[in-house]
Amino acid sequence: MQPRIFQLNCSPGGLPKLAVREAVVTELGLIGDDHRFPEIHGGPERALCLFSLDRILELQGEGHSIFPGAVGENVTISGLDWDRMKPGQRLVLGEEVLIEITTYTSPCNSIADTFADGKYQRIYQKVHPGYSRVYARVLQPGRLTVGQAVRLLNGSNPG
């Protein structure tokens, strides 16, 4: 199955980020998206936050109330082997946008209500490898729409 953009999410600051059908991506992220704490979130090395729909569904199966956009990701991707999302990995989102994963995100207590018993560390890379959201820099800006394909680069095959 070809990985796809399941949902695009943005907000004027705070959580959850809300679904939008399409978005323009610049070197600083989605136009119309902002951050309550810009010293922690955003900037060129953290322009986009990405997360896996498949991981969200697994977490829901564990009893967590997480949903797309709840933990602040801008791009929710379906059908992608999330274990392959490591710093340095490049992806093409849609037909125009090229990004590079820069780092794993560190969860904070602002997402605690999304997790059973407030255990937001469930998506912390150091505790549960492969379940973290990732930050990315934008190498080539462009326009995204829900449903567009996602391709892995670096000689790797999607899926």
C-alpha positions in Angstrom: 0.0 0.0 0.0 1.3 3.4 -0.9 1.7 5.7 2.1 -0.5 8.7 2.0 -1.3 12.0 3.8 -4.2 11.0 6.0 -4.7 14.4 7.6 -3.1 17.9 7.7 -3.4 19.8 11.0 -2.8 23.3 12.1 -3.8 25.7 14.9 -3.2 29.3 15.9 -1.4 27.9 18.9 -2.2 25.1 21.3 -3.8 21.7 21.0 -5.4 19.9 19.4 -4.3 21.0 15.9 -7.4 20.9 13.6 -7.8 19.2 10.3 -7.5 21.2 7.1 -8.0 19.8 3.6 -5.0 21.5 2.0 -2.0 23.6 3.1 0.9 25.6 1.8 4.3 24.5 3.3 7.1 27.0 3.6 10.6 26.6 5.2 8.9 27.4 8.5 6.0 25.0 8.3 2.3 25.2 7.3 0.9 28.6 6.6 -1.7 29.3 9.3 0.0 27.1 11.9 1.5 28.7 15.0 2.9 27.5 18.3 2.1 28.5 21.9 5.8 28.1 22.8 7.9 29.0 19.8 11.1 28.6 21.7 10.3 24.9 21.9 8.3 24.2 18.8 8.8 25.5 15.2 11.7 27.1 13.5 13.5 25.7 10.4 14.7 22.5 12.1 11.3 21.8 13.5 9.2 23.2 10.7 6.9 20.2 10.5 5.8 17.6 13.0 4.8 14.2 11.6 3.1 11.2 13.1 1.7 7.9 12.0 -2.0 7.1 11.7 -1.1 3.4 12.2 0.6 4.2 15.5 -2.4 6.4 16.6 -4.7 3.4 15.9 -2.5 1.1 17.9 -2.5 3.6 20.8 -6.3 3.8 20.7 -6.3 0.0 20.9 -4.4 0.3 24.2 -7.1 2.6 25.6 -5.6 6.0 24.9 -7.9 8.8 23.6 -5.4 10.0 21.0 -6.7 11.1 17.5 -5.0 12.8 14.5 -3.9 16.3 15.5 -4.3 15.6 19.2 -0.5 15.5 19.9 0.3 18.4 17.7 1.5 16.8 14.5 1.0 18.8 11.3 1.0 15.8 8.9 -0.6 12.5 9.9 0.6 9.7 7.5 -1.1 6.4 6.9 0.6 3.2 5.6 4.2 4.1 6.3 6.6 1.8 8.3 7.1 4.3 11.2 10.2 2.4 12.4 12.0 3.8 9.3 11.4 7.4 10.5 14.8 8.4 11.7 16.8 11.6 11.6 18.3 12.0 8.1 15.5 10.2 6.3 14.1 12.2 3.4 10.5 12.1 2.2 8.5 13.6 -0.6 5.1 14.7 0.5 2.6 15.1 -2.4 4.1 16.2 -5.7 6.2 19.2 -4.5 7.3 19.1 -0.8 10.7 17.6 0.1 11.5 17.2 3.8 14.2 15.7 6.0 13.6 14.3 9.4 15.8 16.2 11.9 14.9 14.7 15.3 12.4 12.8 17.4 10.1 15.0 19.4 10.0 15.0 23.2 6.5 14.7 24.6 5.4 17.2 27.2 2.6 17.3 29.8 0.4 19.4 27.5 -0.7 16.1 25.8 -1.3 14.2 29.0 -5.1 14.2 28.7 -4.7 12.3 25.4 -3.2 9.2 27.2 -4.7 6.8 29.7 -3.6 7.8 33.2 -1.8 10.7 31.7 1.1 8.5 30.5 2.2 10.7 27.6 5.7 9.1 27.8 4.1 6.4 25.7 5.2 8.3 22.6 8.7 9.1 23.9 11.4 7.6 21.6 13.8 6.8 24.5 11.1 4.8 26.3 9.1 3.3 23.4 11.3 3.3 20.2 9.3 3.7 17.0 6.3 5.5 18.7 7.6 9.1 18.6 6.5 11.9 16.5 9.3 13.4 14.3 10.3 16.9 13.4 11.4 17.8 9.9 13.0 20.6 8.0 11.5 21.7 4.7 14.0 21.4 1.8 11.5 22.2 -0.9 8.2 24.0 -0.1 4.9 23.6 -1.9 1.3 22.7 -1.6 -0.2 19.6 0.2 -3.6 18.1 0.1 -5.1 15.2 2.0 -4.8 11.9 0.2 -1.5 12.7 -1.6 1.2 10.1 -1.8 4.2 10.0 0.5 7.5 8.6 -0.8 10.6 7.7 1.1 14.0 8.6 -0.4 17.6 7.6 0.5 17.3 4.5 -1.6 14.5 3.1 0.5 11.2 1.7 -0.7 7.9 3.1 0.6 5.7 1.1 3.0 
